[in-house]
Amino acid sequence: MRGDGAPMKISCILASYNRPVFVRQALRSIRDQTHQDFELIVVDNSTKMNFLEILRDPEFQSLLTRTVVISQRVSTEQRSKVNMLGVAINAGLARATGDLVCFLADDDAYFSTWFEKASAYFEKAPASVSVGFGILKYCHDELDFAEHGEIRFWDEIIKDPGGRLDHNQIVHRRFDPIQKWPENLGTESNADFWYFQQLANQYDFHPINAFAAVKRLHSKNLQNHVSLYQSGKMDDLRE
């Protein structure tokens, strides 16, 4: 566990599922980070696109050599019974090698200085500080990186993160052994809620006063189409 003032390598885990336009925006936000000591781990459940073809686009050339793509084929039975976000994140955690770990949804994006700010925070923090969260900005449809508007942030240590924080704004030290996300909650449950509650049993969540991510609010998210997702009929409605 690093805490010696040296720059930290960041492992970013991106869960992807049939969002060829939105995910390109997410990838650009990772590519353009001012802190370039990172690896990207993509766990892809897509049925309508080839993620490697997206990465081979010239605009993502700098990401290609530092990205691991894990392709998962998901059955209808799995969609109806297993929390696939938890499964995807755990597959990514098993491949992570960074000092810090963060998570991004494929329809959201990071502020370009997030990795820099997160790394700088943990470089100076005591080793006992293991989990942090930045400022989450909300937008509708088009990404909006203006550092004002509707945000989610508390300038205080949080001990009850479930339902208060979003996984896009979380960054934590890489744990050994891995702290796994729950997988057997069913599709309706939020795996990040229970993951945060699990972490909160051991660690406080510390505020990092920097903009972390833009979260897109739109009608085609999973929570609005649970039954279609479980039946496998959501593929053509994903974006």
C-alpha positions in Angstrom: 0.0 0.0 0.0 1.6 3.3 -1.1 1.6 6.3 1.1 5.1 7.6 0.7 4.4 10.7 -1.3 5.2 9.0 -4.7 2.8 9.4 -7.6 0.2 6.6 -7.6 -0.9 4.3 -10.4 -4.6 4.2 -10.9 -6.7 1.3 -12.1 -9.9 2.4 -13.7 -12.6 -0.2 -14.1 -15.2 0.5 -16.8 -18.3 -1.7 -17.0 -19.7 -1.6 -20.6 -22.9 -2.8 -22.2 -24.1 -1.7 -25.7 -23.4 2.0 -25.5 -21.2 2.7 -28.5 -21.6 6.5 -28.5 -21.7 7.2 -24.7 -18.7 4.9 -24.1 -16.6 6.8 -26.5 -17.2 9.9 -24.4 -16.2 7.9 -21.3 -13.0 6.7 -23.0 -12.1 10.3 -24.1 -12.4 11.4 -20.5 -10.0 8.7 -19.4 -7.6 9.3 -22.3 -7.4 13.0 -21.5 -6.5 12.7 -17.8 -3.7 15.1 -16.7 -2.3 12.2 -14.6 -1.3 9.5 -17.1 -0.1 6.8 -14.8 -3.1 4.6 -15.1 -4.5 1.4 -16.5 -8.0 0.8 -17.9 -9.8 -2.4 -17.3 -12.9 -2.8 -19.4 -15.5 -5.5 -18.6 -17.8 -5.7 -21.6 -21.2 -7.4 -21.7 -22.1 -6.0 -25.1 -24.1 -8.0 -27.7 -24.4 -5.2 -30.3 -20.8 -3.9 -30.5 -17.2 -4.9 -30.5 -15.3 -3.0 -27.8 -11.9 -3.8 -29.3 -12.9 -2.2 -32.6 -13.7 1.0 -30.7 -10.3 0.9 -29.0 -8.6 0.4 -32.4 -10.0 3.8 -33.6 -7.0 6.1 -34.0 -8.4 8.5 -31.4 -7.9 5.9 -28.7 -4.5 4.7 -29.8 -2.9 5.9 -26.6 -5.4 3.8 -24.6 -5.0 0.6 -26.5 -1.6 -0.5 -25.0 -2.7 0.2 -21.4 -6.2 -1.4 -21.6 -7.4 -4.9 -20.7 -10.7 -5.9 -22.2 -12.6 -8.7 -20.5 -15.6 -9.9 -22.6 -18.4 -11.6 -20.8 -21.2 -13.5 -22.5 -24.3 -13.2 -20.3 -27.2 -15.6 -20.6 -30.8 -14.7 -20.0 -30.8 -16.7 -16.9 -27.9 -14.8 -15.5 -29.5 -11.5 -16.4 -32.6 -12.4 -14.4 -30.8 -13.8 -11.3 -27.3 -12.3 -11.0 -26.2 -8.7 -10.4 -24.0 -8.5 -13.5 -22.5 -5.1 -12.4 -21.1 -6.9 -9.4 -19.8 -9.7 -11.5 -18.2 -7.2 -14.0 -16.5 -5.1 -11.3 -15.1 -8.2 -9.5 -13.6 -9.4 -12.8 -12.0 -6.0 -13.1 -10.7 -6.0 -9.6 -9.1 -9.3 -10.1 -6.9 -7.8 -12.9 -6.2 -4.4 -11.2 -2.5 -3.7 -10.4 -2.7 0.0 -9.5 -2.2 1.7 -6.1 -5.7 3.2 -6.4 -8.9 1.9 -7.9 -11.8 3.8 -9.3 -15.0 2.9 -11.3 -16.8 4.5 -14.2 -20.2 3.7 -15.8 -20.2 3.6 -19.6 -22.7 6.5 -19.9 -20.7 8.8 -17.6 -17.4 10.6 -17.8 -14.5 11.9 -15.6 -13.3 15.5 -15.2 -9.8 15.6 -16.8 -8.0 16.4 -13.5 -9.7 13.7 -11.4 -6.8 11.1 -11.5 -4.3 13.9 -10.7 -6.4 15.2 -7.7 -7.1 11.7 -6.4 -3.5 10.6 -6.6 -2.2 13.8 -5.0 -4.7 13.4 -2.1 -3.6 9.8 -1.3 0.1 10.7 -1.8 -0.2 13.0 1.2 -2.8 11.0 3.2 -1.8 8.6 6.0 -1.9 5.0 5.1 -4.9 4.6 7.3 -7.0 6.6 4.9 -8.2 4.1 2.4 -11.4 5.4 0.7 -12.1 8.8 -0.8 -14.8 10.5 -2.8 -14.9 13.5 -5.1 -17.6 15.9 -6.4 -20.2 14.3 -8.6 -21.9 16.6 -11.2 -25.2 15.7 -12.7 -26.3 16.5 -16.3 -29.0 15.6 -18.7 -28.3 14.2 -22.2 -25.2 16.2 -23.2 -22.1 16.1 -20.9 -21.6 19.3 -19.0 -18.2 19.8 -17.3 -19.0 23.2 -15.9 -17.9 23.2 -12.2 -21.3 24.3 -10.9 -24.9 23.2 -11.0 -26.5 20.1 -9.5 -23.8 18.3 -7.6 -23.4 15.6 -4.9 -20.7 16.1 -2.3 -20.3 16.4 1.5 -17.3 18.2 2.8 -17.1 15.7 5.8 -16.0 12.2 6.5 -18.9 9.8 5.7 -19.5 6.7 7.7 -22.8 5.7 6.0 -22.1 5.9 2.3 -24.9 3.6 1.0 -27.5 5.7 -0.9 -25.4 8.9 -0.4 -22.5 8.3 -2.8 -22.2 7.1 -6.4 -19.6 4.7 -7.6 -18.4 7.1 -10.2 -17.1 9.5 -7.5 -15.4 6.8 -5.4 -11.6 6.1 -5.3 -9.9 3.7 -2.9 -6.6 2.0 -2.3 -6.3 -1.4 -4.0 -7.2 -3.9 -1.3 -5.4 -7.2 -0.9 -7.3 -9.5 -0.5 -9.9 -8.0 -2.8 -13.0 -6.5 -1.3 -15.6 -8.0 -3.7 -18.8 -6.4 -4.9 -21.9 -8.5 -4.1 -23.1 -10.6 -7.0 -26.2 -12.4 -5.7 -28.5 -9.5 -5.0 -30.6 -9.8 -8.1 -30.8 -7.2 -10.9 -33.1 -4.8 -8.9 -30.6 -4.2 -6.1 -27.7 -1.6 -6.3 -24.5 -3.5 -5.9 -22.6 -0.3 -5.2 -24.8 0.5 -2.2 -23.9 -2.8 -0.6 -20.3 -2.6 -1.5 -20.0 0.8 0.1 -21.8 -0.4 3.2 -19.3 -3.3 3.4 -16.3 -1.0 3.1 -17.8 1.4 5.7 -17.6 -1.4 8.3 -13.8 -1.0 8.1 -13.1 2.4 6.5 -14.3 5.9 6.7 -15.0 7.7 3.4 -12.9 10.9 3.1 -13.9 13.9 1.0 -11.6 15.0 -1.8 -12.6 18.5 -2.7 -12.2 18.1 -6.5 -14.6 17.4 -9.3 -14.6 13.7 -10.1 -17.2 12.7 -12.6 -20.3 13.8 -14.6 -23.2 11.5 -14.2 -25.7 11.5 -17.0 -29.4 11.3 -16.0 -31.5 9.8 -18.8 -34.4 7.4 -19.3 -32.5 4.5 -20.8 -30.7 3.4 -17.6 -31.0 0.0 -16.2 -33.2 0.9 -13.3 -35.9 2.1 -15.7 -35.9 -1.1 -17.7 -35.3 -4.0 -15.2 -37.8 -6.4 -16.8 -36.5 -5.8 -20.3 -32.9 -6.3 -19.1 -33.8 -9.5 -17.4 -35.5 -10.9 -20.5 -32.6 -9.9 -22.8 -34.9 -7.5 -24.7 -33.1 -4.4 -23.7 -30.2 -4.7 -26.1 -31.7 -2.5 -28.8 -32.9 0.1 -26.3 -29.6 0.6 -24.5 -28.5 3.9 -25.8 
